[in-house]
Amino acid sequence: MPHRPVWAEISLRKLVANYHRLQALAGAELMPVVKANAYGHGAQVCAAALTAAGARWLAVTDADEGVGVRSVCPGARIVVLSGIWPGEAEAALDHRLTPVVWEDYHLEELERAAAGRGMPPNSVAVHLEIDSGMSRQGIRLRPQAASFDLEPFAQRLRACSHLRLEGVMTHFCEPQRLSASRENPQIAILDAALATLAGFGLAPELLHAGNSSTTVAGADRERLRRLASRFGAEPLLRPGLALYGYLDRFQVEAPDSSSGLASGAAPGTSPPEPSDFQPALAWKTQISSLRSLDPGETAGYDHTFTARRRTTLALLPAGYADGLNRLLSNRGHVLIRGSRAPIAGRISMDQTVVDVTEIPGSALGDEAVLLGTQGQLAISAWDLADLAGTIPWEILCAISARVPRLTPAGEEMAPECAKAPPDAPLDAPPDRI
Ligand SMILES: *Cc1c(COP(=O)(O)O)cnc(C)c1O
């Protein structure tokens, strides 16, 4: 149990409810994304809960994270989204990880390691990424252009006798933009890539693309399913953010009258309500000191907060080193006794000061909610993101490693959590100080 009272409560019950909700909407198998320590929620506990709930596939950032997830999920298939770095092939084979590949060195490292172990032919599954427009990673293909890069890669892949092309994947640039009439050009590129691979006798069993937005609302989800079925592959979708309880903001385009489509929302173009998903993480601290200021006195670095009246300030032992974005200084608020307490002055590295003048009775040990609900009020990762000029993905990932992740009070210790190793503690929140 932590002594410094700042912690995050991770509701595996909500995570799993979000997963079931997504699975019901998807119409295809899901590959839950637990990269970046499950968006700050704890990759091992989340992966264990998701596999206990039925997930067979998981996606992680890198081999290190894959090794950690493997220790609690012995049966899951674990896809390593960032590929492998030189020297990681042995770990990938030891822990049965499934790397995404697109660079020659990915193939060389894996083939050499597999040959060195005398592994049988076709025994190492890899997933090939197609860069269909992100210009980030993957083999680059362009609309209406010959697949110059894919053909030699397909040849090299075929020459690696230990490797088996199990899956092909891509990533969409703007999955939150919904349109019944606009074809996603990235799907046409994926189509061309599958045709090229088929020409080399390479027929992947799996085709995966799409994020949370695609899973809950995309017309692209249906296009992806049709494409997979034309090539005899199983489609998989890769939601991340919605598992943790948030949806992106959809941009629904009006139906294009010139396209001849009937007006009104076409199937798959109206997103579900954000309230269908429940944030799995709450971030809390407690008042650890109180003081009164006379009018004209200031608080924090650079005097950016000045008391206009007799003011009561409360100290919270959480700062930007915990991941509380410094851009929330003098802009954000926290929840205390069911009311909003504005952040007063600059957020410091380890502390934040809030104005509780209008919250009578504020006392040492009072719970302060940085992210989550208290009484009738809530602060969401979208609220913090809007104030800090960023996105909820970054708000969640920024909650730093020194903030312990705990089980919310009243939530049964799920059996799968018992499998979590000691470095991923989940226990009760601290008592009041
Ligand atoms: C992060 C990521 C996802 C999940 O995206 P969300 O928007 O969080 O649902 C899916 N696929 C890839 C390749 C990713 O990097």
The ligand as an SDF file (V2000), in Angstrom:
LIG
                    3D

 15 15  0  0  0  0  0  0  0  0999 V2000
   -2.7840    2.1540  -31.1250 C   0  0  0  0  0  0  0  0  0  0  0  0
   -3.1610    1.3310  -32.2720 C   0  0  0  0  0  0  0  0  0  0  0  0
   -4.4590    0.8190  -32.3820 C   0  0  0  0  0  0  0  0  0  0  0  0
   -5.5780    1.1720  -31.4240 C   0  0  0  0  0  0  0  0  0  0  0  0
   -6.0390    2.4740  -31.6600 O   0  0  0  0  0  0  0  0  0  0  0  0
   -7.2070    3.1800  -30.7780 P   0  0  0  0  0  0  0  0  0  0  0  0
   -7.4430    4.4530  -31.4960 O   0  0  0  0  0  0  0  0  0  0  0  0
   -6.6490    3.3940  -29.4180 O   0  0  0  0  0  0  0  0  0  0  0  0
   -8.3770    2.2550  -30.7800 O   0  0  0  0  0  0  0  0  0  0  0  0
   -4.7180   -0.0520  -33.4220 C   0  0  0  0  0  0  0  0  0  0  0  0
   -3.7450   -0.3880  -34.3060 N   0  0  0  0  0  0  0  0  0  0  0  0
   -2.5000    0.1090  -34.2320 C   0  0  0  0  0  0  0  0  0  0  0  0
   -1.4810   -0.2960  -35.2510 C   0  0  0  0  0  0  0  0  0  0  0  0
   -2.1670    0.9860  -33.2320 C   0  0  0  0  0  0  0  0  0  0  0  0
   -0.9160    1.4830  -33.1760 O   0  0  0  0  0  0  0  0  0  0  0  0
  1  2  1  0
  2  3  1  0
  2 14  2  0
  3  4  1  0
  3 10  2  0
  4  5  1  0
  5  6  1  0
  6  7  2  0
  6  8  1  0
  6  9  1  0
 10 11  1  0
 11 12  2  0
 12 13  1  0
 12 14  1  0
 14 15  1  0
M  END
$$$$
